[in-house]
């Protein structure tokens, strides 16, 4: 259960990082995976808004600011979802938003980039590194990335002995340009 919560959190943050606000997001998938009792479990984050101003030729002026509603966590299990929304995990009543703000970007090669972001969950902000691809075709851009976070860094899931500390967040977003 704790693994699922962390995975959801990561997923939300990731989607927030690559989505666009003002209905520029045309498609999005933010998913997470975490091991609970040694078994992979996961889910998705549904509600995300973001301001994406990513320009490959001018990374210094590029930025991504995103917000996800923690209450939009969905694992296809209502009992688990309600548990994840509680105080031990995301405490959505007290912390309704998860935010991710870019600090800097680096071009690796081709369409491959790395972004440094400040990720805030439950009022705890940590820097995360997110490798991603960015491709443009016509009037749209597609961003795909995956990264890992430690749930304990954000106070998610307490000190569970059955929930892994590390969750993997995967994002795929299409935005109109």
N, C-alpha and C positions, 0 to 999 in steps of 0.2 A: 504494500500500500504506500509506504514511504517512497519507494523507488518510483512508483507511478507518479506521485506528487512531484518529485524532483524532475522527472522527465517532462511532465506537463509544464512545469515552470520554465525549463530550458526551452521547450518548444515555443512557448509564448514569447519569450524574450527574443528568440531567433526570428520568429515571424514578424515581430514588431520591428526588428532591425531592417527587414527587407521589404516591408509592405509600403504602400504609399497612401497618403490621405487624400481627401477630396475625390473619392471614387476613382482614383488612378489605378488601384489594385483591381486587376481583372480576374485573376485566379490566384489562389494561395493554398498551400499545404504546410502546416507546421505540426510536426509530430515529435514525440519523445519516446525514449526507451530507457528503462531502468530495471535492474534485476531485483526481484523480491523473492526471498527464499531460494535464490539460485535460478529462478525462472524469469526470462525476459517478459516484461509487461510494458504497456505503453498507452498512448492516447494522443489527443490533439488539443489545440487551442483554437477557439472559434472566432473571437472578436478582437481584431487588431486594427490599429490606425497608425499611419506613419507618414513622415515627410521625407521622401527620398530625393536627394539632389546629387546623384552620383554621375560624375563626368570623368570617364577614363583618362581623357587627355589633361585633366586638371584636378588631380587627386587632392591637392592642398585646399581647394575650395569646395570639394565634395563633402556631403554630410548625409547622415541617416539618423533620424530621430523617430522612435517608435514607442507606442503604448499598447499594451494588451490588457484586456479585462480578465483578471484572474478567475472570475466566476464563470468564464466560458470554457473551463476545462471539461473535457469529455473523454471518458474512457470506455464508453458503452456499458457502464455499470453504475447505476444511479446511487447505490449504497456507497461505493468507492468514491464516486464523484463528490458526494456530500461530505465524506470523511476528509477528502483532500481540500475541500473549501473551509474546513474547520481550523481552529487555532493551532493545532499541531503541525499543520502543513502550510497552507497559503493564507489562512485567516482573512478571507475575502471581505468580511464585514469591516475589518480595520484597515486592510491593505487591498483596496479594489483594483489597483493598477500595478502592472509590471512595466518598467521602462528600460529602454536601451538607447543610448546615445553614442554616436561615433566620436572617437578622439582623433583617429588618423587612419589612413589607408596606404597600402603598399602594393605595387604591381609586381607580381612574381614572374609570370610569362604568359604569353597568349591572352586568354580570357580569365586567367587565374589571379586572384587578389587575396590580400589578407587585411582584415579590419581590426582595429583595436576599439573596443566599446566599453562604456561604463554601463553595467547591468545592475538594476536596482530591483530587489525583491524584498518585501517586508521591511522597507526602509534601510536595507543593507546594500551598499554599493560596492561592487568588485569589478575589476578590469578583466575582460575576457577577450581572447583572440579568436576570430572567426575567419577561417579560410572559406572562400566562395568563388563561384564563377559568375561572370556578368556578360551576357550576350544581348545584342540588339538586332532586331529584324523588323524592318518597316517601322510602324509606330509603337512597337512594344519592346520591352526589355525583360529578360528573364534572369533571375538571381537564384542560385542554388548553393546551399552551404550546409555544413554540419560541424558541430562543436560539442565539447563536453564541459560540464560544470560539476562542482562538488556541492551537493544539496546542503551540507552542514555549514558552508560559508554564508548561506542565506537564512539559516535558522528554519529550514524546512525538514520536517520529519523527525525531529528530536534525535535521540541516541539509539535508534532501532538497531538491533543486532541482525535482523533478517533482511533489511533493506540496504542495498548497495549505496555507497556514498556518491558514486559517479553516475550521472545521467547524460545521455546523448540526445541532442536536439538536432533535428533535420528540417531545413526549410526549402521550399520551392515557391517562388512568387513570380507572377507575371504582372507587369505594370505598364500602363499606357504612358507614352512619352509626350 
